[in-house]
């Protein structure tokens, strides 16, 4: 069992805190280096049993706060959040890391090495799950999104949702922290190492196997983003933009696209259809989707996706469910839409994919493909597109996502990005073949079972940490 720490050297404390802060700076944020996320907590976890509790807590809080300042420009300049809101935004995960470190330290000093290693991911995942239930932004900045370039690892989301991915990421540094702590019993070290290796290696093997599954069919899809704003189709400016889109969609159709998509709120209109797109769908045997600021509903404006299909008398529509508070003055939608025909195609819009309910709804409807118009904040194009792609891994569908001021992405149900273009600062278009599968995931059936298991486990670790210690 580790002995109770008696003091510390300030240079050691500063070095550990600085190294952890650097890990969080580059391993989190808008476009993280995925493997650094696995290492970011390690310095403060290494430090925790070697210093007194207040200093361990301060190191953890300071490390994440300093690392979290990588979001300052995004939050303040691009989104326009006030400074007090940004402070809360950054301090919440800092507090979570502090609680992780304190529980880890207490269990470790009580000789509960395995519980200490498991407590770090348990606290983190439990806190993120509770936050996702309370936050109007859903799962935004969940630690699992840092792993979107680690394809084998994110396949775990098909079983556990994002909660299992986050658990693995925090288990690795916690296990290393235990293994580098002196006076830990040999059998305890062996258990910690064995469980960490088994879970991480098993996940990688499962992910590699899952990535080998062949596609059952493909669909050729095209995405295009031209300009900014939402001009009215009744005005000359809107008609000029519409004409540019018709020209671009014809190019995509000539390149073989059978489904094409335009970003969120690309136009405003009060009409129930857009004749130019309806005619294009008919002439080119094309499915055309466009985001619309729809003003023709007596119940209020709608952030709407209109989809025109060959032979359909009127467009299929979907109204955005999850609105960006303070920036979107729309009436939210309350229903889901699946297009007629094959492949089974569902509709969603931008922020809807920050929430699990959208993915779950289309999983129960056996969707193979989602059409998702979006609008991002220029610098968050990678992150927000990957958040949406994660819903496809969890719930088993491919995705065509066209974002203004973001990324155009075609991704399969394994999270592979098969085609991508940046619309962050310029017009963009792409066309590609999108693999489709008949996928039913365990997460789609069982939901957040892993998060609930995590909450139960947290209760157990707290009992071990605070019940009277029998000597």
N, C-alpha and C positions, 0 to 999 in steps of 0.2 A: 504494500500500500504506500502511496506517496505521502511524504511527510508534510506537515503544515508549513507553508512558506513563512519566512521571518523578515524578508526584506527584498530589495531589488536594486539593480544598478540602473540609473536613469538612462544612460546611453543604450542599454539593452532594451529598455521599455520603448524608447523613441524609435529605435531601429525596427523592432517588431511592428509597432504601430504604423510606421511609414511604409514598410513592405506590404502590409495588409492593405493600406490605403491605395498603393499603386496597383495591387491586384484587383481591387474593386473598381478603380478608375478605368482600367483597360478590359476588365472582365465583366463589366455590366454596362448599362447605357444603351445607346441607339444602335451600335454595331459592334458588339463585344467580341473579344477573342475567347472562344468557348473554353479552351483548356485552362486559361488563367482563372476562370470562375471557380474551378476545382481547387485552386491553390490559394485564392484570396483570403479565406478565413484562417489558414494554417498558422501564420505568425502569431496571431492573438490567441489562438487555441494552445499553441506551444507555450506562450507566455503565462497563460491563466493559472496553472498550478504552481508557478514559480514566484508569483507576487500575491499581495493581499487582494481581497475581493474588490475593494473600491478601485484599485489601479487596473485590475483586469477588466472591470466594467467600463472604465474610462477609455482604455485602449480600444475596446471593441466599438464603443460609440464613436470615438474620434476617427477610427479607421474607416468606418463606413460613411460617416459624414463627409470626410475629406474626399473619399472616392466618389461619393454621390454627387459632388459638385460638378462632375462631368456633364450633368444635365442642366446646369445653370442657364446656358445660352438657349437651349431648347425651351425650357419652361418659361424663362423671362422674356426672351426676344421673339421667339416664334409663336408661342401660345399666348404670351402676355399675362401670365399669372402674377399676382401681387407677391411681394417678398414674403409676407407671413405665410401664405399658402405654400410657397416653395419650401420654406423652412419646415413645415409640417410634412410635406411631400418627401423630403430627404430624411427627416428625423425618425419617421415611423420605422423604416427598415433598420436604421441605426439602433433603435430601441430593441427591435427583434433580435439583432445580432448580440446585443448586450445581454439579453435574457438567455440566449443560447449559451453564451460563454459562462455566465454565472451558474447555471444549472450543471453544465459540463464540469466546471471546476469543483462544485460541491460533491457531485457524485464521484469524481475521480479521487478526491481527498478522503472520501469515505471507503475507498477500495472497491467501488462499483465500476470497474473499467468498461465492461461491455455496455452497461446502462449509460455511462458517460458518452461513449461513442455514438450510441443510438439516439441520445437525447438531443444532440445538436440538430440533425435533420428533422426530428420529431417536432421540436419547438418551432423551427422555421416553417415547415409545411403547415402545421396547425395554425400559425399566425397568418400565413398567406391565404389559407382556406377561409378563415373567418373574415379576413379583409375583403376577399372576393364576394362574400355574401352581403357585405355592408356597403361596399364602395359603388358609386355610380359609374365607375370606370371598369368594373368587372375585374378581369385578370391582368390588367395592364401592368407591365414591368415585373410579372412573375419571373422568378429566377430560371424557370425551365426554358424560357424563350432565348436565353443566352446560348442554348445548346442546338439551335436549329441547323448549324453546319455539321453537327455530329450525328449523321443520319442513323447510324446503328443504335445510338443511345435513345433518340427520340421515339423509336418504335415502341418503347415501353409505354408511351402514352396511349397506345391502342388497348392496353390492359388496365393501367392505373390512372389514366389521365395525366395531366401535367404534374400531379402531386408526386408520382413515383419518380419522375425525372428530377424534380427538385430534391427529393430525398437522397437520391444517389449522389448528386452534386455536393451536398453537405456532408454525406457519410464519409466520403473519401478524406477530406482534411481532418475530420474528427477522429477517424481511425488512425491516421498518421500522427495526430497529436498524442493519442494514447500510447502508441508504440514508441514515441520519442520521450515519454515521461519516465524518469527514473523510479525505481522501487515498485514497479508494477509486477505482480506475480506472473511467472512464466506462463502458467495455464491461461491466465486472463489475456495476456498478449496473443496467445495462440487462437483463442476464441474470437477476439476482435479481428485479427488478420484473416482468419478463415471466413468469417461472415462477410467482411468487406470484399474480399476477393471473389467469393462465391456470387454475391449479388451483382457486382460490377461486371465480372467476366460473363456471368450468365446472361445479363442484359445485353452485352455486346454480341454474344453468340446468337441470342434470339433475334436481335436486330439484324444481324448479317443474314440469318436464315429468312427473315420476313422480307428483306429487300430483294430476294431472289424470285419472288412470286411473279409469274408472267402476267401481262395484261390480257384481258379477254377481248378487248376491242380498243379502238382509238377514235378520237374525233379531232378534226383539224379546226383550230380556233384562232381568231384574230382579235387583237386588242388595239385601241387607238386612243390617244389623248391629244387634243388640239386646243391650245389657249386656256384661258382662265375665265372665271365668272360664270354667270347663268343668264345669258341674254334671252330676252323674250322672243319667241318665235313669231309673234305678231309684228315685230319691228324689223327694219332693214338689217341691223347688226346681227340679230338672231338668225335671220334668213341666210345671211352670208356665212355664218358659222355652220349652219345646217348644210349648206351647199358644200363646204369644205369637208364635212364629215361624210356626206354621200360619196364624194370623190374618193376619200380614203377607204371607205367600206367597199367600194367597187374594186379598188386595188387589192384589198384583202381577199375578196371573193375570187378575183382572177388568180390569186396565189393559192386557191384551193380551200379557203376557209368556209366552213359550213355554219359556224356560230361566230358572231362578232359582238363586241361589247364596247360601250362608251362610258366614261366616268360618271360619277355621282353628280346630280344637279347640273348637267351640262347645258340645259335649257330650262326656261320657265314657260309654262303654258297653262291655259284653262281648258283646253280642248281634250277630249277623251282619246284622241289618237293623233299621230303625226303622219300625215299622208305620204310625205316623201320616204319615210322609213317603211311604211306599210307597202308602198309600191316596190321599193327596193327588195324587200323580203320576198315578194311575189315573183318579181322578174328574175332574181338570181337564185331562187330556191334557198333562201338564207334565213337563219334565225338572227334577228337584230335586237340587241338590248341597249337601252339608253337610260341614264339617270335623268330625272326630271324634277324640277320644283313645280309641283302640280297645284294649281290654284282653283281647280274646278270642283272641289269637294265642299259642300255647304258646311260640313263640320270643321273645316279648317284646312290650311295648307298641308300638303303631304310631301315628304321627301320620298319620291317614288321611283321604282324601276319599272319601265314599260318594255315588254318583250313582244316583238312582232314576228309571227311565224307564217310560213307559206300556207295559204289557204284559210287562215283564221280570219273571222269577221272583225274581231277587235283584239287589241293587245292584251296579253296576260299582264297583271300588275302585282306589285308587292310594295308595301309601305314600310319604311324603316322603323324598327321597334325601339332601338336604343339610341337616344339622341344625345348629342354633346351639350351638356348643361351650360347655359350662358351664351352659346353660339348658334343653337338651332331652335328656331321658333316654329316648330311643326307639330301637328297632331300625330302621335305615334301609332304605328300599325299594331294589329293584334292577331294576325293570321299569317299562315305560311302558304307558299305557292309552289306547286310542282307542275312543270309544263307537260302537256300531252305529248305522247310519242316516246321515242327512244333516241338517245339514252335518257334515263330518268333524271331530270334537271331541276334543281331547286333554285330559288332566288333569295338573295340577302343583300344588305348594303353596309359597307364599311364597318362602323362600330359594332354592328350586330355580331361580328365575329370575335369581338373581345369577350363575349359571354358564351358560357357552355350551353345555354338553352337553345341557341340557334343550331349548333351542331347536333344536339340531341334530337331536336325536332325533325331535322332532315334525315338523321339516321333511322328513326322510326318510320319514315316515309320511304326508306330504301333508296335515297338519292345516290346517284353515281357521280354527279357533277353539280357544282354550284357556280352560278354567275353572280359576281360581286363587283358592282361599280363602287368606287371609293374616292375619297379626297383626303390627302394627307397634308402634313406641314413641312414639306420639302426635305428637312433633314431626318425625318423619322420614317422615310420610305422603306428602308430595309426592315426595321423592327416591326412596323405595323403590318407589312405584308407577311412576315413570318408568323406573327400572332394568328393571322387568318389561316395560314397554311397548317398550323398546329391543329386547328379544329378538324381539318381533313384527316390528319393522322389519327386523332382520337375517335372520330366518328365514321371514317371509312368512305370519303368521297374526294374526288379531284376538284380542282378549282381554277376558274378563269377569273382573275381579279384585275380590273383596270382602274388605276388610281391617277387622278390629277395631282400634280406636285408630289409624286411618290414613285411607285414602281408599277410597271405592267408585268404580271407574273402568270405563268401557266405552271401548275404544280399537280402532281399525282397524289393518290391517297397514302403514299409512303412519305410524303414531305419533300420529294425531289422537285426541284425547280427545273423544268424541262426547257423553259424559254423565259427570258427576262429582259426588260428594257427600262431605262430611267426616264421618267417624265418630270423629274424634280425641278429642272430649270429649262426644259425645252419640250417641244412637241415630240411625240414618240409613237411608234406603232410596231407591232410584231405579229407574226403568224407562226404556229407550231402545231405538231401532232401531240395530243394529250392522251396518255394511256388511261384507260378506264378498267375497273375491276368490279366484281360483285363482292363487296367486303362488308362483313358484319363483325364489329369489334366487341370485345368483352366490356370495354368501357361504355360503349353505347347501350349495352344491356344492363350493366350494374351501376353505372353512374359513379358517384364520388365515394365508392366503398373504401378506397385506400385512404382518403382523407379522414373518414370516420374511424378507421382502424388506427390511424395516427393519433387522433384525439384520445382514443382509449389508452393507447400506449403512453401518451403524455401523462395521464393520470397515474399510471404505474411508476413512471420515473419520478414524479413528484412525491409519491409515497416513499420510495426508496431514499429520496434525498432528505425528507423532513420528518419521517418517523424516528422515534428515539433509536439511536444506534446501539445495537447489542454487541458487546465486546466478548 
